[in-house]
Amino acid sequence: MELRVIEKTDTELRIEIAGEDHTFMNVLKGVLLETDDVAAATYDMNPEQSGGQTEPVLTVKSESGDPLDVLAEAAGSITDRTSALRDAVQAA
């Protein structure tokens, strides 16, 4: 997975996440939207609407915090959830 920051302000981040598809991006967006400091989270993968770009571009708007910190928190939450699922499957 390669990340490329396209634009970053104090409360907004646009970042390209190379090599991912709708499956991963939907999970990431969903977890971001559950995060308290997130005002908005979306992604775009449509080349026709984005000037030919084919890698997903995630946009995160925070209420007040650093959007990179919010993204890191969401990634940690995904890791925790998948670890819990793995443990439950192994215990079944």
Buried (B, 14 or more C-beta within 10 A) or exposed (E): EEEEEEEBEEBBBBBBBEEBEEEBBEBBBEBBBEBEBBBEBEBBBEEEEEEEBEBBBBBBBBEEBBBBEBBEBBEEBBEEEEEEEEEEEEEE
